[in-house]
Amino acid sequence: MANQEIVNRKIVLRDYVVGFPKESDLVLISNEKIKLVVPEGSENGVLVKNLYLSCDSFMRDRMSKDCSYISPFTPGEPLTGYGVAKVVDSRDPEFKAGDLVWGMTGWEDYSLITRKDPLIKIEHTDVPLSYYTRILGMPGMTAYIGFMEIGSPKKGEYVFVSGATGAVGQLVGQFAKLMGCYVVGSAGSKEKVDLLKNEFGFDEVFNYKEEQNLEAALKRHHFLVIYFENVGGKMLDAVLLNMRNHGRIAACSMISQEHVQNLILVVTKSIRMEGFVVFNYYQRYQEFLEFTMKYIKEGKIKFVEDKAEGLESGPAALLGLFTGRNIGKQIYGTYEFGKPFVVPLLTLFSPSVSSGRMRYYFLL
Amino acid sequence: MANQEIVNRKIVLRDYVVGFPKESDLVLISNEKIKLVVPEGSENGVLVKNLYLSCDSFMRDRMSKDCSYISPFTPGEPLTGYGVAKVVDSRDPEFKAGDLVWGMTGWEDYSLITRKDPLIKIEHTDVPLSYYTRILGMPGMTAYIGFMEIGSPKKGEYVFVSGATGAVGQLVGQFAKLMGCYVVGSAGSKEKVDLLKNEFGFDEVFNYKEEQNLEAALKRHHFLVIYFENVGGKMLDAVLLNMRNHGRIAACSMISQEHVQNLILVVTKSIRMEGFVVFNYYQRYQEFLEFTMKYIKEGKIKFVEDKAEGLESGPAALLGLFTGRNIGKQIYGTYEFGKPFVVPLLTLFSPSVSSGRMRYYFLL
């Protein structure tokens, strides 16, 4: 088995992207054969078989040569991103064949991981493995650090979440409700608005695409104290106008390229805006895991994800993130463990179809 | 004396200002006569004779009807601002005739103060009274809270101060040196640059008007960790590009109306930007006074101020703030205590003349 050569398919970046990425910028190639052992010379290497790969918005930035805060992808090489994988072979004493792990891996069938930052062993397998790409992975940590640490919520405070159906946003809203806050969300379709109100318990939700005036929309839901920033640009300007004195803004992303003009309000309203990169907080993963597993076991957190199957569906899934087509987190599984759950003991599972694509909808 | 009526001259705002203010927007009027007693019906009123009035940048915003964060001035009424004054009569048990005070007062010979927030009794009279409009007043508190509290400096960190010869900026730079930081400043003339380097001990200074590219100018002095924000706009954009991860921005003002386009770097560099309004921190005045008096007594802090004499010189003095003409803090004294020092026991006093205007230069 170890000496047998098998094809290792990859999704590679054709060339650096200028402007909006297209599906054709990503190519599936199948011309590499590998042996399922960590090769000689790869000290501490860990060879994994990828099970779930995650589509995240920061991956778009990495397609551009000018990406400033993280290294761009290399044309001709597979994309890298968060995923769940099973160890096939390991020269690292911390991992052994058969271990389940999550962390940074490649968009390919098998990846040789040499930079294990983060690569975290999965201990709880009584939840779907795909959770480690979202509620128990990077988006969960992002929501936790951004809201609980930087937002410093107090009971009764008003919280606003933009991009609220996103993988991070839906968790921030639910963490906020669990902390006794009043939660306002925005999303870009009626379906998403309904989901936030009816399933996630947001107190107020508006469809930003239907608002002529974001400032006025937020004024209806005023007294904002905490803003979980996903968007930037005009939305940030509108939030600043409607924020109370001593408000806090936790900024994990700013998708918009628009300039910001109301920043003077940061001064006059004594607002604290703090950016953070979740990568710097993985030393606190255990603390986060305990916090979140408790609510998962109590059935107090819901999660919606989008899922596509097969490596070949990756490019379309990733680009769907940037057009607002997806709800929740976009993940896709490669062929082994093709069924949604490794250990299917969840309490409720309600698949629904939207926009012609399968959407899995979990109540934990 | 108390029943004698005397003329109370005032500088009033002619009408709300649109665009850049002109001297003619401010008018000296001399048609009011008052008695030097707190009038009947003014419970807890304090009548003061103004000695020093301070020109501050926020006063420009108050000339506009659309000022959002503080009430605009009322046309026909005297301007209000920070000043040093002597109590003439008081119905407030905390103050008695003869007390020296600093706080919010009017641009007039005498003011009836009914809203005593802040109105602080002056205890140390072994420094020039005018200090309470600057190093021991609002600008001093602003530098202290912004730099020491929000900036959280650590020894060896790189600090950048824009508008560094301003009343606040020159103190921030010196506090930073006292904390063992490396201090970079920007100012708008060669004279100011020399002053910062030669007298205030800044490690690096550049003239932002001579720089084609602010980003490149800052890159020469990179590794910024703390930015004391006075300017906003393009300067903030350039700072964001040159800031290290986990940098801190203490924002006490943003004069520029330019939009900001590099805010995404707040996220990617994990920057904390916090605005503050010194008005909310006066409960910590005693702590600040002890901290600063110690350095003043040890001769470790220098201060430059601009001074003009007579109420009638107020409009030109205030407008000079917005054209970069002034160095340090613009104050002007009304007729009593016309000499610069009430208690002239300071160690060094070096008047110099620049731009045809008297400039007082103190080494404490």
Interface residues (C-beta under 8 A of the other chain):
Chain A: S68 Y69 I70 E229 G232 L236 A251 C252 S253 M254 H259 V260 Q261 L263 I264 L265 V266 V267 T268 K269 S270 I271 R272 M273 E274 G275 F276 V277 N280
Chain B: S68 Y69 I70 E229 G232 L236 A251 C252 S253 M254 H259 V260 Q261 L263 I264 L265 V266 V267 T268 K269 S270 I271 R272 M273 E274 G275 F276 V277 N280
